[in-house]
Amino acid sequence: MLLAAFAGFALAACENERNQSQPGDRLEQHACTQDDVGAGFNLQTSGDFSPANLADLGYNAPARLTRFRAAGMTRGHFVYWKEIAGKPPFDPPLDIVCQVMEFQSDAQARTFVENASLHDITSNLIGWLPGSYEATPVEAPGASGSNRTFTLSGDGEAGPVTVAGVVMADGRYVRIVSLGGPGTAPNSIRAEAVQQRIAARAR
């Protein structure tokens, strides 16, 4: 069901963003690649999105869109990876979602992360959220206002869902790496490791 949700979002998002990409400025290089997540994952889907697409994920989409535009958001990109299941018995496979949002300036990207409430951040996640969920901040070593860690827990269609995520302002980009799924334990350290690999590669 998660893949179906992503597929629908990707179709609408890519249609709206098709003519907005700038030559030589590829947002996907700021999201996670195979090397970032590891060989044990398969790419499921990816696509570009607009502030309007992202606003439509939450309640009161017009107000959300106004906030995104006022914050300086211009466009975004997401990638969805799924862990390859091994031979039984095996742990539930992990899903990894990386999304990156571009802003007009470095300062606007930092301000977006530093000033947003945890609910604002988690309500912008693509593809994850069950009908109701609980978001909890995590005190991570070395974290700052522009690098925040959280966990989500809720009841999905396949059972309890737990997700760990790290949101980071990196230049004029805001990147969210979240991983988890039904029956998995949140692992913010692993999400942070993916973030750091992307940051090192994208510089």
C-alpha positions as a printed Julia matrix, in Angstrom:
203×3 Matrix{Float64}:
  0.0     0.0     0.0
  2.92    2.34    0.63
  4.1     1.85   -2.94
  0.62    2.63   -4.26
  0.57    5.87   -2.3
  3.96    6.82   -3.71
  2.93    5.94   -7.25
 -0.09    8.23   -7.08
  1.93   11.08   -5.62
  4.73   10.62   -8.17
  2.31   10.71  -11.11
  0.73   13.99  -10.01
  4.01   15.54   -8.91
  5.98   14.71  -12.03
  3.19   16.04  -14.24
  3.3    19.39  -12.44
  7.1    19.59  -12.28
  7.99   18.34  -15.75
  8.86   21.76  -17.12
 10.36   23.27  -13.96
 13.72   21.49  -13.68
 16.77   23.58  -14.43
 19.46   22.11  -16.74
 22.55   21.08  -14.81
 20.8    21.48  -11.43
 19.59   17.98  -10.6
 17.77   17.67   -7.31
 18.16   13.9    -7.3
 21.86   14.24   -6.49
 20.79   15.64   -3.1
 18.55   12.62   -2.37
 19.73    9.09   -1.55
 21.35    6.83   -4.15
 22.09    3.11   -4.07
 25.5     3.81   -2.55
 23.91    5.87    0.22
 21.36    3.23    1.31
 23.41    0.1     0.54
 23.24   -2.84   -1.84
 20.44   -4.54    0.11
 17.77   -2.13   -1.14
 15.79   -1.88   -4.38
 14.57    1.41   -5.84
 10.75    1.47   -5.87
  9.89    4.9    -7.26
 11.07    8.51   -7.37
  9.93   11.85   -8.71
  9.89   15.62   -8.49
  7.23   17.6    -6.66
  6.11   21.2    -6.33
  5.21   23.14   -3.17
  1.57   22.66   -4.19
  2.0    18.87   -4.34
  3.51   18.88   -0.86
  0.81   21.18    0.5
 -1.86   18.75   -0.68
 -0.52   16.07    1.71
 -1.91   17.89    4.77
 -5.0    19.65    6.02
 -5.77   23.17    4.78
 -3.63   22.86    1.66
 -4.04   26.54    0.62
 -2.62   27.74    3.95
  0.22   25.22    3.75
  1.07   26.36    0.22
  1.14   29.99    1.36
  3.6    29.08    4.14
  5.83   27.11    1.76
  5.99   29.99   -0.71
  6.63   32.54    2.04
  9.44   30.32    3.34
 11.11   30.37   -0.1
 10.51   26.75   -1.15
 10.8    26.3    -4.91
 10.63   22.56   -5.68
 11.5    19.1    -4.39
 12.41   15.51   -5.18
 11.81   12.18   -3.42
 13.18    8.64   -3.65
 11.68    5.48   -2.12
 13.83    2.38   -1.44
 12.75   -1.0    -0.04
 14.99   -3.55    1.64
 15.37   -6.9    -0.11
 13.93   -9.67    2.06
 16.27  -12.57    2.78
 15.45  -16.18    3.54
 13.16  -16.81    6.54
 13.31  -16.27    9.39
 14.09  -12.63    8.69
 13.41   -9.26   10.22
 10.69   -7.13    8.6
 12.19   -5.25    5.63
 12.95   -1.56    6.0
 11.6     1.19    3.78
 13.76    4.28    3.25
 12.36    7.54    1.96
 14.6    10.47    1.07
 13.09   13.79    0.1
 14.82   17.06   -0.61
 13.27   20.52   -0.82
 15.05   23.4    -2.51
 14.8    26.96   -1.16
 15.83   30.27   -2.65
 18.71   30.71   -0.18
 20.76   28.91    2.47
 19.28   31.14    5.17
 15.72   30.25    4.17
 16.5    26.53    4.31
 18.01   26.85    7.81
 15.11   28.97    9.03
 12.59   26.45    7.71
 14.13   23.66    9.8
 14.93   25.7    12.89
 11.53   27.39   13.2
  9.24   24.52   12.2
  7.39   22.57   14.86
  7.87   18.81   14.92
  4.31   18.41   13.64
  5.05   20.74   10.73
  8.1    18.67    9.81
  6.4    15.28   10.04
  3.29   16.48    8.19
  5.56   17.09    5.18
  6.73   13.47    4.95
  5.77   11.8     1.7
  4.14    8.38    1.84
  4.62    7.43    5.49
  1.87    8.57    7.74
 -0.96    6.33    9.0
 -4.29    7.9     9.85
 -3.06    8.97   13.28
  0.47    8.96   14.64
  2.64   10.17   17.49
  5.79   12.18   16.76
  8.61   12.28   19.3
 11.81   14.37   19.14
 15.08   12.51   19.66
 18.11   14.12   21.29
 20.9    13.06   18.94
 24.62   13.72   19.62
 25.8    16.79   17.75
 22.3    17.82   16.71
 21.59   21.51   16.14
 18.59   23.58   15.2
 19.26   22.89   11.52
 19.67   19.12   12.09
 16.75   17.48   13.91
 15.9    13.85   14.67
 12.49   12.32   15.39
 10.51    9.08   15.58
  6.96    8.37   14.47
  4.66    5.61   15.67
  1.15    4.73   14.56
 -1.13    1.96   13.33
 -0.86    1.18    9.63
 -2.83   -1.26    7.49
 -0.21   -3.99    8.07
  0.11   -3.35   11.81
  2.05   -0.93   14.0
  4.39    1.34   12.03
  7.53    2.9    13.48
  9.71    5.39   11.61
 12.95    7.17   12.5
 13.91   10.31   10.63
 16.51   13.04   10.41
 15.84   16.43    8.82
 18.85   18.54    7.84
 19.41   21.94    6.26
 22.31   21.58    3.81
 23.02   24.75    1.88
 19.81   25.87    0.21
 18.35   22.38    0.53
 16.31   20.76    3.3
 16.65   16.99    3.24
 14.59   14.45    5.2
 15.74   10.84    5.5
 13.21    8.54    7.15
 13.29    4.77    7.52
 11.12    2.12    9.12
  7.96    0.2     8.42
  5.54   -2.29    9.99
  7.17   -4.35   12.73
 10.53   -2.54   12.58
 12.34   -0.7    15.36
 13.21    2.96   14.69
 16.92    3.49   14.07
 17.81    7.17   14.03
 21.54    6.35   13.95
 21.09    4.61   10.6
 19.02    7.5     9.24
 21.75    9.92   10.34
 24.39    7.77    8.6
 22.47    7.98    5.32
 22.19   11.75    5.76
 25.93   12.1     6.26
 26.74    9.99    3.18
 24.48   12.15    1.03
 25.94   15.37    2.44
 29.52   14.23    1.79
 28.73   13.13   -1.77
 26.62   16.16   -2.76
 29.24   18.75   -1.77
